[in-house]
Amino acid sequence: MVTSTQGRALGLAVTLLTGVVALYMTLVAFGNITDFGTNREFVRHVFAMDTTFKDDDLMWRAITTRWVQDAAYVLIIVWETVAALVLLYGTWLWARREPGRARRFSTYGLLMVMLLFGAGFIGIGGEWFAMWQSGDWNGLDAATRIFLVSGVVLIVNHLPDGDATRSR
């Protein structure tokens, strides 16, 4: 059985952890909006596969059309921004001690981050576009790091807090 002191400590922990991921995503989105060109080049190189081993069996996957690359980058920024806003709202709800709604919104935001970094950067970028082959344009370590951090926060988000009356 979880005591009310333990429940408050867990509430504080999940508030701060969700806030950390919210801050990270806010800074990522802000950076990509205010310094659009830097990571646009990253996306362009990953899609073009121009720094991979250039294996003929893989190069048909490359996308070199600039407007498609740029559209994908804009969609990434929109996804990051929405995830940041959802996580900021979840953090605010945790701080207001509304665990049911906070848990729901935090879960949505954390899953958005995990989809972006897991499916988007690790899966599609890393495997489909063979980003792992690039020594210059390889974001797999960073993507794995934030995927794992978000997963840990998601787990903490769902630890039982001992409040049987909370809404889900």
Legacy VTK file of the C-alpha trace (Angstrom):
# vtk DataFile Version 3.0
C-alpha trace
ASCII
DATASET POLYDATA
POINTS 168 float
0.000 0.000 0.000
1.273 3.447 -0.923
1.076 6.085 1.795
-0.059 9.602 1.053
3.513 10.859 1.550
4.741 8.330 -1.017
1.919 9.369 -3.344
2.931 13.027 -3.038
6.576 12.141 -3.691
5.585 10.115 -6.747
3.407 13.016 -7.901
6.351 15.375 -7.582
8.620 12.947 -9.423
6.240 12.457 -12.330
5.575 16.210 -12.520
9.286 16.983 -12.741
10.089 14.137 -15.134
7.229 15.046 -17.463
8.360 18.655 -17.231
11.900 17.688 -18.223
10.680 15.962 -21.400
8.312 18.883 -22.059
11.231 21.314 -21.719
13.397 19.199 -24.003
10.723 18.996 -26.701
10.013 22.719 -26.383
13.695 23.505 -26.893
13.948 21.079 -29.826
10.915 22.602 -31.555
12.074 26.153 -30.779
15.551 25.382 -32.111
14.200 23.876 -35.310
11.895 26.853 -35.862
14.479 29.559 -35.111
17.415 27.758 -36.769
15.450 26.099 -39.546
18.371 25.539 -41.888
20.636 23.462 -39.659
18.394 20.460 -39.123
16.804 20.875 -42.552
20.226 19.940 -43.917
20.269 16.937 -41.584
16.884 15.756 -42.896
17.933 16.391 -46.493
21.113 14.311 -46.116
19.317 11.456 -44.350
16.586 11.334 -47.007
19.103 11.635 -49.861
21.278 8.892 -48.327
24.254 10.745 -49.792
26.633 9.848 -46.961
25.741 6.154 -46.714
27.604 3.240 -48.280
25.607 3.846 -51.500
24.669 0.189 -51.845
22.641 -0.242 -55.051
20.214 -2.492 -53.186
19.344 0.392 -50.833
19.779 3.587 -52.837
16.371 3.261 -54.523
14.965 4.350 -51.133
16.642 7.761 -51.322
14.412 10.814 -51.649
16.236 13.681 -53.310
13.276 15.918 -54.122
13.858 19.036 -52.042
10.198 19.927 -51.489
9.465 16.413 -50.178
12.452 16.605 -47.822
11.389 20.057 -46.631
7.751 19.018 -46.204
8.862 16.078 -44.064
10.984 18.428 -41.960
8.082 20.833 -41.448
5.867 17.906 -40.392
8.543 16.837 -37.901
8.603 20.362 -36.437
4.806 20.451 -36.186
4.827 17.044 -34.441
7.547 18.230 -32.025
5.601 21.406 -31.263
2.338 19.594 -30.599
4.134 17.014 -28.424
5.764 19.840 -26.439
2.414 21.573 -25.911
0.705 18.356 -24.825
3.544 17.598 -22.391
3.509 21.136 -21.018
-0.227 20.770 -20.416
0.331 17.377 -18.788
2.983 18.899 -16.532
0.616 21.714 -15.596
-2.101 19.180 -14.744
0.357 17.201 -12.579
1.282 20.419 -10.772
-2.427 21.117 -10.177
-2.793 17.603 -8.731
-5.198 16.348 -11.348
-3.637 12.900 -11.764
-6.274 11.371 -14.043
-6.117 14.069 -16.688
-2.397 14.622 -16.124
-1.645 10.941 -16.690
-3.751 10.891 -19.861
-2.185 13.989 -21.442
1.325 13.058 -20.335
0.831 9.629 -21.883
-0.292 11.177 -25.175
2.708 13.514 -25.246
5.225 10.855 -24.248
3.865 8.467 -26.872
4.158 11.228 -29.467
7.828 11.658 -28.522
8.411 7.899 -28.598
6.748 7.594 -32.019
8.825 10.439 -33.435
12.146 9.225 -32.081
11.439 5.475 -32.208
9.471 5.009 -35.409
10.598 8.200 -37.141
14.273 8.619 -36.374
15.364 5.124 -35.313
13.081 3.106 -37.594
12.601 5.185 -40.722
15.735 7.332 -40.558
18.030 4.706 -39.102
16.914 1.639 -41.012
14.906 2.692 -44.061
17.267 5.517 -44.994
20.307 3.685 -43.548
21.293 6.623 -41.333
23.374 4.182 -39.279
25.829 4.038 -42.194
26.579 7.753 -42.069
29.468 9.084 -40.047
28.347 12.684 -40.626
24.529 12.646 -40.480
23.736 10.020 -37.864
21.295 10.923 -35.107
20.665 7.432 -33.794
22.410 7.923 -30.428
20.416 11.055 -29.645
17.163 9.472 -30.854
17.762 6.364 -28.759
18.547 8.460 -25.710
15.316 10.497 -25.833
13.276 7.413 -26.759
14.550 5.637 -23.634
14.152 8.670 -21.378
10.568 9.118 -22.576
9.891 5.434 -21.976
11.149 5.663 -18.405
8.983 8.730 -17.785
5.997 6.898 -19.292
6.565 4.011 -16.867
6.817 6.385 -13.894
3.701 8.141 -15.200
1.793 4.876 -14.783
3.099 3.739 -11.403
0.263 3.255 -8.938
0.046 6.205 -6.578
-2.336 4.652 -4.074
-5.240 6.947 -4.918
-8.116 4.588 -5.636
-10.398 7.518 -6.477
-8.336 8.876 -9.345
-10.011 9.056 -12.729
-8.437 7.435 -15.752
LINES 1 169
168 0 1 2 3 4 5 6 7 8 9 10 11 12 13 14 15 16 17 18 19 20 21 22 23 24 25 26 27 28 29 30 31 32 33 34 35 36 37 38 39 40 41 42 43 44 45 46 47 48 49 50 51 52 53 54 55 56 57 58 59 60 61 62 63 64 65 66 67 68 69 70 71 72 73 74 75 76 77 78 79 80 81 82 83 84 85 86 87 88 89 90 91 92 93 94 95 96 97 98 99 100 101 102 103 104 105 106 107 108 109 110 111 112 113 114 115 116 117 118 119 120 121 122 123 124 125 126 127 128 129 130 131 132 133 134 135 136 137 138 139 140 141 142 143 144 145 146 147 148 149 150 151 152 153 154 155 156 157 158 159 160 161 162 163 164 165 166 167
